[in-house]
Amino acid sequence: MSSKELVELKLVDLDGVTLDRYKVQSVADGEAQVGIPEQNWKRVRASRERVEKQINDGKVVYGVNTGFGKLSDIEIDRADNAKLQLNLLRADAVGVGEPLPIPVVRAMMTLRANSLARGFSGIREETLQLLIDLINSGVHPVVPCKGSVGASGDLAPLSHIAIVLVGEGKAEYKGEILSGAEALKRAGLQPVSLETKEGLALINGTQAMSAVGTIALNEAERVGLAADMAASLTMEALNGVISAFDSELLAVRPHPELEFVASRMRKWLEGSKRITRQGEIRIQDAYSIRCIPQVHGASWQAFNYVNERLSVEINSTTDNPVVLENGEILSGGHFHGQPIALSMDFLKVAAAEWANISERRTERLVNPQLSGLSPFLAPDPGLECGLMVAQYVAASLVSENKVLAHPASVDSIPTSANQEDHVSMGTIASRQAREIIHNSARVIAIEMICASQAIYLEQAEKELAPATRAYLEKIRAICPPLESDRAISDQMEELAQFILNDQSLVDNQWQQKEL
């Protein structure tokens, strides 16, 4: 799906089956609203009827008429069942830290609504409808970013969303932070009074880690393609040897992503007078150039794996207990975030590697002993430092990424008096993945600026391939070449933000696939 199709998208159906990361992004960015098809409403109503039948039959069901976690052996009087659900939200809305960005909160609400719409959670129609109304009316609960251990679900973050439904907590509405009650009032909405199981249905799931992960994955797609483009520009700046990208050569090691990277770069470099063949200037390049298909390709392999796992997760029921179609209400472990925790840790490493190898190419550009170019790409070296310290910044970011890339999922701290004795830390992994991706965008922006400067010093613009020359114009519109030393910190950050948000390279890939 291209960005043009996303702009035209007015309504995303939450049917629990067909949601994808592009649709989630369109809702997160406020480009689309959400709705639930009638067949799903029927499933929601039927699920609720099964819950009420169990209650009327006097059955004891976890989270319906019992306490939670270690308190699950305590049976709750029927008269207190509704109070139990409200108490759950109040007790669990204890997150800390900076609020999650509004697009992430909108994605969380969308994913939770999609899960509930599958009809396995026993929520009432009016409660789910209010969640839909929050999204479509632009009422955004204030959700602190820290406090989830990733099992039993993202309890704290989701509670900060759910508590607004009952008129408590805080929410952003039209740029103003309000009480939950006031935000609902200004949007013309009424709070609900929760009934049996509804509090648990709203908060027991993986939607915080999945929302951050989905947005991070979309950004990673743009960053990965930008890494391929930056590498293409660096190859032109350094007269790289294209022979290492030969399709027949790569076919003897048939990981498809290797050829995807190489074919993409071969296409972008078509018509370049700067690219060389084996033996014309040198026999081979250093690894950071010669092994681009292998290194970038491996990161794309990880990207594809994470994409598959998230595609399943965002169309899953992650509640507990689960209301089955046969009438049983069974307690299981679908709230456990391990599938996403491992995926996000994998994405962290993949994105960090795009930055690692990019920084090494930057070093080759600024180091005169490796490039033969002006030291640090300064027009007047000695008097001017050029881009010397820009490479320091890239090195700093790469080092920071290495710390963040330590897997969150290998850690587990027991909670709920050891009832919940293994947790995923998946939300930590998702937040770290997004931070690494943003750092990597900055590292790649620095490589692009250095390649641009090298091409400027060589006066080689007319020798570039049409595709890379067109992208170079985008870079220089943000950061023109240095004619003398100047502060470019803001321009580096602006280019990184451009990389994180630019959909043009993604659209180009979809067009190629469709052909």
N, C-alpha and C positions, 0 to 999 in steps of 0.2 A: 504494500500500500504506500503510495507516494504522499508527500506532504500536501500536494494539491488536493488529493482525495480527503485528507484529514481536515483541511480547512472547510470543505463542503459538508463534512459530517455534522449533522444537527442532533441526532439522537443515537445513543449507544444502548442497544438492548442488553440487559443483564439477564441472560438465560441460563447462566451457570455452565455454559458449554463453549461458547464461541468468543469469549473475551480474549483479546490479545494485547500485547504491550503497546501497540500503536493507538488502539482505542483508549486504553488507560491513560496514555499521555495526552490525548486530545481532551479528555475530561479534566485531567490534572491541570492543564493549561487554560481551562475555561473555554475551550473551543467547541465543546459538545455538552449536552445534557444527557441524563440517563433515564431509562424507563424499564419496567418489567413486563414482559409479554403475559398475556392472559393465561396461557398454559402453565406458566410458572406460578402465577397467583393461585391457581387451582392446587398446585402442589404444596404451596405454603399453607393454604387453608386446611388441606387434608392432614398435613403434618401437625398442625395445631390441634386438630380434632383427636389425633392419636395421643397427644400429651394429656389432653383433658380426660380422655377415656381412662388412661392409666391412673390419674388422680382420683377419678370417680370410683374406680375399682379398688381403691385403697392400696395400690402398689407403692412400694418404697423405691424411689428412683434417684440416683445421684444427681445433685444439683437442682432437682425439682422439689423435693421435700426433705433434703438432707443438707448438712453443712458442706463446706468445700475443702478440698485438699485433705489434710490430716483430720479435719473435722467432719469427714464424710460419714462417719458412723453415728453422728448425732441426728436423730430424726426431728424434723421441724413440724410443729402443729400446723394444720391446714390454714388456720386463721392468720398465721404469720408468713405464709408462703410469699406473698407480694412484698412484705417488708424485707424478707430475706434477699430478694433480688435488688432492692434499692440499697440495702446495706452493703451488698457486694460491690456495687459501683462506687459508693462512698469510700469504702475501705481500700479499693484497688486504684483509685485515681490519685496516686502518690508519686508520679513521675517527677523527675528533676531535670535541670539543664535548660538550655535554650529551646524555645519552641521549634518544632519541625516546620519547614517552609510550607506555605499554603498549598502548593502543588502536591507535596507529599501527603498532606492531610486529605486533600480531595481524592488522591489515589487510594489511600487507606479506606475511606468511606465507600468508594466505588467497589473495591475488592471485597469488603465485608458484605455489602449489599448483594453482590454477585454470588457469594457463598451462601448467604441466607436464602436467596431466591431459588436455590436448588431444591429446597423443600425437605431438608433433613434436620432442621434445627428447632422446629416447634415454635417459632416466633409468630406473633399475631400480625395480621395484615396491616393494621393501623400503625403498629410500631415500625415495621419495615418501610411503610410509606413515608413516615416522618423522616427516616434516614435518607430516603430518596429526595424528599423535599429540601432537606438541608443542603444537599449537593446542588440541586437545581436553583435554589434561592441564594446561594452564595453565603450560607452560614457556615463558618469554618471554626470548629472547636480548637482551642489552644491546647496543643499536645506537646508536653516536654519530651525532648529527644532521648532521654536516658531513663532507665529503670526496668527494662525488660531483660529477662534471662532466656527468653526464647522457648519456654515451656513452663507452665501450662499456657501456651500461647503467649501473645503479646498483651498480657493482662493490663499492665499499667497504661501503656499508650492507648489501647482501645477503650479503656474505662474513661479516659478524658474525652473521648468522642461520645461514648454512650451516655455519660452523665448530663450532657447538654440536652439530650432527648427528654429528660425529666425536668428540665428547667434549672439545672444547677451547673456548676463549673463556669468556664469562660469560653467566649467565642469571638472571632473577628467577623465583623459585618460591615461591608462598605468602608474598610480601612480603619475601623474603630474597634478597640477591644472592649467588650461588654460582658456583663453577666450572662450566663446561659439563658436565663429567663427573659432578659431585655433583648437579647439577640433574636430569640424566637418571636417575641412580640413585634419587633420592628419589621421582621420578615413576614408577618401575618400568619405565624404558625402557633399551634398550641402544643404544650408539652404533653407527654403521655404518662399514664400511671402504669408501671410495669406489673405484669402478672407472672405466674409461675414459669420458671425457666428462662424468661426473656433476658434478664440481666446477664446470665451466663452465656446465652446464645449470642449476645452482642459483643462479648469481650474474649471469648475463648477461641483464639485463632491466630494465624501467622500473618495477619494483614499489614502490620507495621514493617516487618522485615521484607515482606513481599512488595510492598509499595515502594520503599526506598530502593530495593533491589531492581524493580522494574524500571524506575526512572534512571537509576545508575546504569542499567544495561543499555537503555536507549542512548545515554551519553557515551557509554563505552563504544558503541557502534560508530558514532561520529569521531571519537578520538582515534579509534583504530584505523579508520579510513584516512584521517588526517595524518597519522603516522606513516601510512603508505605514501601519501602525497609528499610529506616532508622528506622522506627517504628519496623519492624521485628527484626532488629539487637538489638535494645534497649530491646525488649521483651526477647531476649535470654540472654542479659547481666544481666537483672534483674529478670530472672526466671518468666516471665509473665504468667498470667493465660489465656490459650487459650480457656477456656470454654465460655468466653464472645463472642467468634467468631463462636459459634455453628450455623450451617445453620438453624436448626429448631427454635432456639431461635430468630434469625434475621427475620425469615419468618413471625412472628407475627406482625412485623412492615415493611410491604413489599415495602419500597423504594428500587428499584433495585440496586442503587449505593452502599448501605450499604453492600449487599451481594457481590457485585463485589470486594469491598475492602477486605472484610473478606475472600472470597474464594481465592483471589490472595495471601493474607498473609498466609492462611492455606497451600496453595501449596508451597510457598517459605519455610515454616517452617516444611515441612514434613521431618521426620527423625531426628529432633532436640532432643537432650537429655537435653536441657536447659529449654524447655517450660514445664510448669506445668499445672495440672488440678485443678479445684475448690476443695479446702480443703487439697491439698497435702502440701502446704506451707502456703498459706493464702486463705481466702474465695474469696476475690476480690482485684483487683488492683485499683489504683487511676484513676480518669477520663481520664487523658492524655494517659493512656494505655487501660483501659477498653472501653473507648468510641471512639477508633480510627475508627471503621466502621461508627459510626454516624457522627463524625466531618469530617474525610476525605471524607466520602461518600457525605456529603452535598456539599463540595467543588467540587466534581466531578459532582454533579447535576448542579451546576452553570456552570462548564466547558462545559457540554453538551448543555446547553441553549445557551451559547455564540457561540459555534461551529455551532449550527443551524442558528443563526442570521447572522454570518459572511458568512456562505455558501450561504445564499440568497443574501447578500449585494455584494459579489464579482462577482456575475453574474447578477447584476442589472444595469439599466440605472439611473444614478443620475444626469443627465443633466437638464438644464432649459434654454430655453424652450425645449420641447420634440417634435420631428418630428414624427407624427403618420403615420401609414400606410395608413390611409384614406385621407392623404394629409393635414390634419390640423396641425398647429404648435401651441401647447398650453403651456401656462406658468403655472407651478405648483410648488410644493415644494419638489421634489425628492432629492434635494441637501441637505436637512436638515439632520443633523447627529444624530438625537435623538435615532434611533434604535441602533446605534453603541455606542453612548455615554452611554446609560443605560447598555448595555451589558458589556462595558469595566469597568464601575463602579462595576458591579456585579463580574467581573473577579478579580478586585482589592481586594474585600473583600474575595473572595474564596482563592486566593493565600496567602493573609495575614493570613488566618486561618491555612493553612498548616504550616506557620512559627510560629504562636502563640502557637500551641499545641506542635510543635517540641521543642521550647525553654523550655517548661515545662518538657518535657521528659529529656532534657539535664540537667535541674536542679536536677531531680531525680537521674541522673547518678553521678553528681559531689557532691551532698550533702550527707555526710555520715549518717546523721540522717534519711534519706529516703532510702538509698540504702544498707547500711551496708558495702559499699566498702571503700577503702582508700580515705581519704578526698581529694576532687578535683582530684581524680584519679592520685595522685602523687605517684611515687615509694617510695619516702622518704618524707612524708608530714612534714611540718614545715621548714625543710631545703629547700624543693621544694614547689612551688605553684601549680604545675601541670597545670590543665586546668581551674583553677579558673577564670581567666580573659577571657578565651574563652567564658564562659557563659555570662560574662558582654557584650561581643561583640554581642552575640545573642540577649540579652535583648535590647541593643541599636538599633539593626536592626529592631526588632519587634516594638519598640516604634516609630521609623521612619515610618514604614509601616502604623501604625495607623493614622499618620498625612496624609500620601499620600492617604489612603483609603477613606478620606472624599470625597463624591461624587462630581465630577466636573459638572455633568449634572444638578444639582439643581441650578446652577448659570446661569444667563443670563444677559448680558449687551447689550442693544439695540445698533444697528449700522445703518449706512447709513441714518442718520437723521430720525430714528424711522421707516423707511420702513421695515427694518429687525429687528423687535422689540422683537424677541425671538430666541436665538441661543443655540446650544447644548453643546459647549465646549468639543465635542467628541474627538478631537485630544489631548487635555490636558489629558482626561481620559485614552486614549490609551498609551500615554507616561508614565503616572503615573503607569498604570498597568504593563508595562514592567519593570519599576524601582522596583516595589514591587516584581515582579517575580524574578528579579536578587537578591534582598535582601533575599528573601525566600530561594533561592538556597544556599546562604551563611549560613543561619541559619541551614538548613538541613545538609550541609557539616559539620558544627560544631557538630551536633548530631551524625553524622556518626563517626567522629573522637573520640568523647567521648565514644561511644559504642565500637569502636575498642580498645580503651585504657582499658576499663573495662574488655573486653574479654581477653586482654593481661595479665592484672593483675591477673585474675582468672585462667589463663592458660587453657582456655576453648575452644580453637580453634577446637579441635577434637570432641567436643560435639555439634558443630553447625550443622544445616541442610546443605545438599550439596549446595542448591541454595544460602543461605546467606553466606556460607563459600567462595563460588566463588566470590561473590560481595565484601566480605571483602578483598580479595586479590587485587581487583581494588583500593579500598580505601588505602590500605597499600602501594601499588606501588607509590602512590602520597604522602601519609603522614604515614610513619612508626610509630609504637608505641613509646612513650616517655620512654626512659630508664633513662633519667634525664631531667631537664628543658632545653628547647631550643625554639628558636623563630620559630613559625610555621605559621606566617601571610601569607607568599607566598604560602605555601602548602594549607592553608585554601581556599585561592582565586583560586588556581589551581583546587582544588576539586570542588568548586562551578562552575567553568567554565566547568569542565567535566560533571557535572550534567546537565547544560544547553544545552550541545551539544550531550550527549550520547544518541544514538537511540536504544541501545540494549534492554532496558526494554520495549520500545514502540513496537519494532519488536516482542518481546516475547508475548505481548498482542494480536497482530494481528494473530500470529500463533495459539494461544489458541482459538480465535474467529473462525478462519477458520476450526479448528478441530471440 
